[in-house]
Amino acid sequence: MNEQLFPLKKLIIPFRIDALLPNVLVLIPRIFTGYLLSFVFAVNKFGTPWTPKSAELGLLEVSDWFVDLVRQFGVPFSYMPEFFAWSAGMTEALGGLLLILGLNTRITAFFVTITMFTTIVFRPWDDSWSIIPTFTLFCLGLFFMGFGSGKFGLDYFITKRR
């Protein structure tokens, strides 16, 4: 059984760093990124247990304004905007929690990176600086795809050799 899970285990093994300071320098942006995704960006567009009542969203429900925004992305998003909006909201809400925990960090970071890349390429942008948070989350997703969770994540404890 353990041999069958080995390919998956290789995906979640964090980049090995033994010193304290580099692990802290991976931990801080990982928690910050997860917090922003789950508790700042996802709450207004996707119904979570911590979504404020003022958003009027049920659990796992996507807001209408977000579906309309995704519809503006064009083909193929305009064919199934509810599905794409729901998957982006779920990626932000659940992905942020997984990043905070350091669980499946590389896989989660892959989905965050794809979501942010899609937003950068397809969303109609204005002349303001509103693209900066999306681009920053894209770059952080690339960072966590490379480094994983570090020593202070559940990935490290799951994959640590005995």
C-alpha positions as CSV (number, residue, x, y, z in Angstrom):
1,M,0.0,0.0,0.0
2,N,2.8,2.4,0.9
3,E,4.4,1.8,-2.5
4,Q,1.2,2.7,-4.3
5,L,1.1,6.1,-2.5
6,F,4.8,6.8,-3.2
7,P,4.1,9.0,-6.3
8,L,1.6,11.1,-4.4
9,K,4.0,11.3,-1.4
10,K,6.7,12.7,-3.7
11,L,4.4,15.5,-4.7
12,I,3.8,16.8,-1.2
13,I,7.3,16.4,0.3
14,P,8.5,19.9,1.1
15,F,11.9,21.2,0.0
16,R,14.2,20.1,2.7
17,I,15.5,23.0,4.8
18,D,16.9,22.2,8.3
19,A,17.6,25.7,9.5
20,L,15.0,27.6,11.6
21,L,15.1,31.0,9.8
22,P,14.4,29.7,6.2
23,N,11.5,27.6,7.5
24,V,10.0,30.6,9.3
25,L,10.5,32.6,6.0
26,V,8.4,30.0,4.3
27,L,5.8,29.8,7.1
28,I,5.0,33.5,7.3
29,P,4.0,34.0,3.6
30,R,2.2,30.7,3.5
31,I,0.0,31.6,6.4
32,F,-0.5,35.2,5.1
33,T,-1.4,33.9,1.6
34,G,-3.8,31.3,3.1
35,Y,-5.4,33.9,5.3
36,L,-5.9,36.4,2.4
37,L,-7.3,33.7,0.1
38,S,-9.8,32.2,2.6
39,F,-10.7,35.1,4.9
40,V,-10.4,38.2,2.7
41,F,-10.9,37.3,-1.0
42,A,-13.2,34.3,-0.9
43,V,-15.7,35.5,1.7
44,N,-17.4,38.0,-0.6
45,K,-17.7,35.7,-3.6
46,F,-18.1,32.2,-2.1
47,G,-20.3,31.0,0.8
48,T,-18.2,29.6,3.7
49,P,-19.0,29.1,7.4
50,W,-17.1,32.4,8.0
51,T,-18.7,34.4,5.3
52,P,-20.4,37.5,6.8
53,K,-24.2,37.5,6.9
54,S,-24.2,40.7,4.9
55,A,-23.0,38.8,1.8
56,E,-26.2,36.8,1.9
57,L,-24.6,33.6,0.6
58,G,-25.4,30.1,1.6
59,L,-22.8,27.5,2.3
60,L,-20.9,26.8,-1.0
61,E,-22.9,29.3,-2.9
62,V,-21.3,31.7,-5.4
63,S,-22.3,35.3,-5.5
64,D,-24.1,36.6,-8.6
65,W,-21.7,39.4,-9.2
66,F,-18.8,36.9,-9.4
67,V,-20.6,34.7,-11.8
68,D,-21.3,37.8,-14.0
69,L,-17.6,38.7,-13.8
70,V,-16.5,35.2,-14.9
71,R,-19.0,35.4,-17.7
72,Q,-17.1,38.4,-19.0
73,F,-13.9,36.3,-19.4
74,G,-15.3,35.0,-22.7
75,V,-15.2,31.5,-24.2
76,P,-15.0,28.9,-22.6
77,F,-16.0,30.7,-19.3
78,S,-19.1,32.2,-20.8
79,Y,-20.6,28.7,-21.4
80,M,-20.4,27.6,-17.8
81,P,-19.8,30.7,-15.7
82,E,-21.4,29.2,-12.5
83,F,-19.0,26.2,-12.7
84,F,-15.9,28.3,-13.2
85,A,-16.9,30.8,-10.6
86,W,-17.7,28.0,-8.1
87,S,-14.3,26.3,-8.8
88,A,-12.4,29.6,-8.3
89,G,-14.2,30.3,-5.1
90,M,-13.6,26.8,-3.8
91,T,-9.9,27.1,-4.7
92,E,-9.6,30.3,-2.8
93,A,-11.6,29.2,0.3
94,L,-10.4,25.6,0.7
95,G,-7.0,26.3,-0.8
96,G,-6.3,29.1,1.7
97,L,-7.1,26.8,4.6
98,L,-4.9,24.1,3.2
99,L,-2.0,26.6,2.8
100,I,-2.5,27.7,6.4
101,L,-2.2,24.1,7.6
102,G,0.6,23.3,5.2
103,L,-1.4,20.3,3.9
104,N,-0.9,19.3,0.2
105,T,0.8,22.6,-0.2
106,R,2.3,22.0,-3.6
107,I,-0.9,20.6,-5.1
108,T,-2.9,23.4,-3.6
109,A,-0.4,26.0,-4.8
110,F,-0.8,24.6,-8.3
111,F,-4.5,25.2,-8.3
112,V,-4.1,28.7,-6.8
113,T,-1.5,29.5,-9.5
114,I,-3.8,28.3,-12.3
115,T,-6.7,30.3,-10.9
116,M,-4.7,33.5,-10.6
117,F,-3.1,33.0,-14.0
118,T,-6.6,32.6,-15.6
119,T,-7.7,35.7,-13.8
120,I,-4.7,37.7,-15.0
121,V,-5.1,36.6,-18.6
122,F,-8.9,36.7,-19.0
123,R,-10.3,39.2,-16.6
124,P,-11.1,42.7,-18.1
125,W,-8.8,45.0,-16.1
126,D,-9.1,48.8,-15.7
127,D,-6.2,51.2,-15.4
128,S,-6.0,50.9,-11.7
129,W,-3.6,48.8,-9.7
130,S,-6.2,46.1,-9.0
131,I,-4.2,43.4,-10.8
132,I,-1.5,43.6,-8.1
133,P,-3.1,41.3,-5.5
134,T,-3.9,38.7,-8.2
135,F,-0.3,38.8,-9.6
136,T,1.1,38.6,-6.1
137,L,-1.0,35.5,-5.3
138,F,0.2,34.0,-8.6
139,C,3.8,34.5,-7.7
140,L,3.3,33.1,-4.2
141,G,1.6,30.1,-5.7
142,L,4.7,29.5,-7.8
143,F,6.9,29.9,-4.7
144,F,4.9,27.3,-2.8
145,M,4.8,24.9,-5.7
146,G,8.6,24.9,-5.5
147,F,9.2,24.9,-1.8
148,G,6.2,23.2,-0.4
149,S,5.2,23.8,3.2
150,G,8.6,23.8,4.9
151,K,9.1,22.2,8.3
152,F,6.1,23.9,9.9
153,G,3.4,22.3,7.9
154,L,1.5,19.1,8.0
155,D,3.1,17.9,4.8
156,Y,6.4,17.7,6.6
157,F,5.0,15.6,9.4
158,I,3.1,13.3,7.0
159,T,6.1,12.7,4.7
160,K,8.9,12.7,7.3
161,R,11.0,9.5,7.1
162,R,11.0,7.3,10.1
